[in-house]
Amino acid sequence: MTAAVSRTGTRVERLPLSRFTTLGVGGEAEVWFVESPEGLAEAMERPYRVLGGGSNLVVSDAGVPERVIRLSGPLAERDLTPDPALSTPECVVTGWVGGGVPLPGLVRQLQKLGLSGLEGTVGIPAQVGGAVWMNAGTRYGEMFDGLHTVEIVTPEGTRQVTPDELPWGYRQSGIPRNHVVTRVRLSLTVSTPGAVLARMDLADQARKGQPKMKTPGCAFKNPGGVSAGKLIDDAGLKGTRVGGALIAPEHANFIVNLGGATAADVHALLDIIRARVGVPLELEYELWPGQGEP
């Protein structure tokens, strides 16, 4: 389909969402490539969803009926210049970083600048806005470790909040689903490139046992501090396959796309895991549509 242009100049195109997810599944939707506050306001005039880096997400094979917003252009740019009014010799508060900025590249740039705070998120294939929305992280750190201010847009308007004003926690920010994280300011500790790289290497080493194929990431949150992967492994489910989807032999809390997997295949594996593991498991994936949605 040829791309259209909205009244605010936003490019709009009907596309398969499999193009934008790390799992590589998902049907079609109307995608809005938003580059300005005016374009965002227009896109939010009708029901919408926000799609960042596409990790941690399983999209229905039928796609979704809502508009899908992707932040681009100026909303995917970064200003890491220290704000002199907010920074100290020990701590740097940056300019604004757009919600559409890819997190991996941002983490690498911060390492080169010797700024510490987000290295625990190394390797997470997300955009900044989505990573903030779910407080993405590893056992070595999470997004809220390095946040100073978060700009949030809703159909009612724009507000800027500090982390202390949000009920954030393990893999959640407390930001409602229909809110868009458009920009953030980072609060980072002054360190050295070598010291930050060493901490990045620790987090990266912990990922060595994870599968390298297409995957949304970890399927379930760890219940009560117990490893969800170990529970799934103990249930004998490593290597279980449905269609083109597989519970990874490398790590049982990952579902991978062997090629040609569908969302239905992934859901079938999730149901098998829930039925076989002896404790309730909470999904880490976001599902489009969600449970109970049409």
Solvent accessible surface area in square Angstrom, and as a share of the most:
residue,aa,sasa,rsa
1,M,156,0.70
2,T,120,0.70
3,A,38,0.30
4,A,51,0.39
5,V,109,0.63
6,S,21,0.13
7,R,178,0.65
8,T,52,0.30
9,G,52,0.50
10,T,8,0.04
11,R,106,0.39
12,V,14,0.08
13,E,27,0.12
14,R,105,0.38
15,L,12,0.06
16,P,43,0.27
17,L,0,0.00
18,S,35,0.23
19,R,164,0.60
20,F,36,0.15
21,T,13,0.08
22,T,36,0.21
23,L,0,0.00
24,G,20,0.19
25,V,6,0.03
26,G,12,0.12
27,G,11,0.11
28,E,83,0.37
29,A,0,0.00
30,E,61,0.27
31,V,0,0.00
32,W,11,0.04
33,F,24,0.10
34,V,0,0.00
35,E,92,0.41
36,S,33,0.21
37,P,97,0.61
38,E,110,0.49
39,G,0,0.00
40,L,3,0.02
41,A,61,0.47
42,E,12,0.05
43,A,0,0.00
44,M,13,0.06
45,E,103,0.46
46,R,159,0.58
47,P,99,0.63
48,Y,31,0.12
49,R,25,0.09
50,V,52,0.30
51,L,4,0.02
52,G,16,0.15
53,G,26,0.25
54,G,4,0.04
55,S,22,0.14
56,N,20,0.10
57,L,8,0.04
58,V,0,0.00
59,V,0,0.00
60,S,26,0.17
61,D,67,0.35
62,A,92,0.71
63,G,4,0.04
64,V,5,0.03
65,P,117,0.74
66,E,34,0.15
67,R,29,0.11
68,V,0,0.00
69,I,0,0.00
70,R,42,0.15
71,L,13,0.06
72,S,28,0.18
73,G,30,0.29
74,P,82,0.52
75,L,15,0.08
76,A,31,0.24
77,E,105,0.47
78,R,83,0.30
79,D,66,0.34
80,L,18,0.09
81,T,88,0.51
82,P,66,0.42
83,D,28,0.14
84,P,124,0.78
85,A,92,0.71
86,L,79,0.40
87,S,27,0.18
88,T,71,0.41
89,P,117,0.74
90,E,118,0.53
91,C,41,0.25
92,V,14,0.08
93,V,5,0.03
94,T,0,0.00
95,G,9,0.09
96,W,49,0.17
97,V,0,0.00
98,G,2,0.02
99,G,2,0.02
100,G,3,0.03
101,V,0,0.00
102,P,67,0.42
103,L,0,0.00
104,P,35,0.22
105,G,20,0.19
106,L,0,0.00
107,V,4,0.02
108,R,134,0.49
109,Q,68,0.30
110,L,4,0.02
111,Q,24,0.11
112,K,147,0.62
113,L,94,0.47
114,G,1,0.01
115,L,15,0.07
116,S,14,0.09
117,G,21,0.21
118,L,2,0.01
119,E,15,0.07
120,G,4,0.04
121,T,1,0.00
122,V,20,0.11
123,G,34,0.32
124,I,20,0.10
125,P,63,0.39
126,A,10,0.08
127,Q,21,0.09
128,V,0,0.00
129,G,7,0.07
130,G,33,0.31
131,A,1,0.00
132,V,0,0.00
133,W,65,0.23
134,M,29,0.13
135,N,0,0.00
136,A,4,0.03
137,G,13,0.12
138,T,29,0.17
139,R,194,0.71
140,Y,94,0.36
141,G,15,0.14
142,E,37,0.17
143,M,0,0.00
144,F,11,0.04
145,D,79,0.41
146,G,0,0.00
147,L,13,0.06
148,H,54,0.24
149,T,16,0.09
150,V,0,0.00
151,E,17,0.08
152,I,0,0.00
153,V,21,0.12
154,T,16,0.09
155,P,71,0.45
156,E,152,0.68
157,G,36,0.35
158,T,84,0.49
159,R,110,0.40
160,Q,97,0.43
161,V,6,0.03
162,T,54,0.31
163,P,18,0.12
164,D,138,0.72
165,E,109,0.49
166,L,15,0.07
167,P,96,0.61
168,W,96,0.34
169,G,20,0.19
170,Y,103,0.39
171,R,31,0.11
172,Q,73,0.33
173,S,1,0.01
174,G,32,0.31
175,I,8,0.04
176,P,63,0.40
177,R,146,0.53
178,N,72,0.37
179,H,30,0.13
180,V,1,0.00
181,V,7,0.04
182,T,4,0.02
183,R,71,0.26
184,V,0,0.00
185,R,46,0.17
186,L,0,0.00
187,S,31,0.20
188,L,2,0.01
189,T,80,0.46
190,V,70,0.40
191,S,34,0.22
192,T,77,0.45
193,P,62,0.39
194,G,49,0.47
195,A,37,0.28
196,V,2,0.01
197,L,80,0.40
198,A,57,0.44
199,R,96,0.35
200,M,15,0.06
201,D,71,0.37
202,L,101,0.50
203,A,1,0.01
204,D,54,0.28
205,Q,113,0.50
206,A,37,0.29
207,R,49,0.18
208,K,115,0.49
209,G,44,0.42
210,Q,39,0.18
211,P,12,0.08
212,K,159,0.67
213,M,86,0.38
214,K,119,0.51
215,T,22,0.13
216,P,4,0.03
217,G,20,0.19
218,C,40,0.24
219,A,1,0.00
220,F,1,0.01
221,K,33,0.14
222,N,70,0.36
223,P,35,0.22
224,G,85,0.82
225,G,76,0.73
226,V,74,0.43
227,S,50,0.32
228,A,0,0.00
229,G,7,0.07
230,K,123,0.52
231,L,39,0.20
232,I,0,0.00
233,D,57,0.30
234,D,98,0.51
235,A,23,0.18
236,G,57,0.55
237,L,2,0.01
238,K,80,0.34
239,G,36,0.34
240,T,37,0.22
241,R,148,0.54
242,V,41,0.23
243,G,48,0.46
244,G,7,0.07
245,A,0,0.00
246,L,24,0.12
247,I,0,0.00
248,A,0,0.00
249,P,75,0.47
250,E,97,0.44
251,H,58,0.26
252,A,2,0.02
253,N,4,0.02
254,F,9,0.04
255,I,1,0.00
256,V,2,0.01
257,N,11,0.05
258,L,60,0.30
259,G,54,0.52
260,G,71,0.68
261,A,10,0.08
262,T,53,0.31
263,A,3,0.02
264,A,65,0.50
265,D,22,0.11
266,V,0,0.00
267,H,65,0.29
268,A,34,0.26
269,L,0,0.00
270,L,1,0.01
271,D,83,0.43
272,I,55,0.28
273,I,1,0.00
274,R,89,0.32
275,A,87,0.68
276,R,132,0.48
277,V,11,0.06
278,G,81,0.78
279,V,66,0.38
280,P,126,0.79
281,L,20,0.10
282,E,108,0.49
283,L,30,0.15
284,E,26,0.12
285,Y,10,0.04
286,E,40,0.18
287,L,12,0.06
288,W,9,0.03
289,P,31,0.19
290,G,20,0.19
291,Q,131,0.58
292,G,87,0.84
293,E,72,0.32
294,P,151,0.95
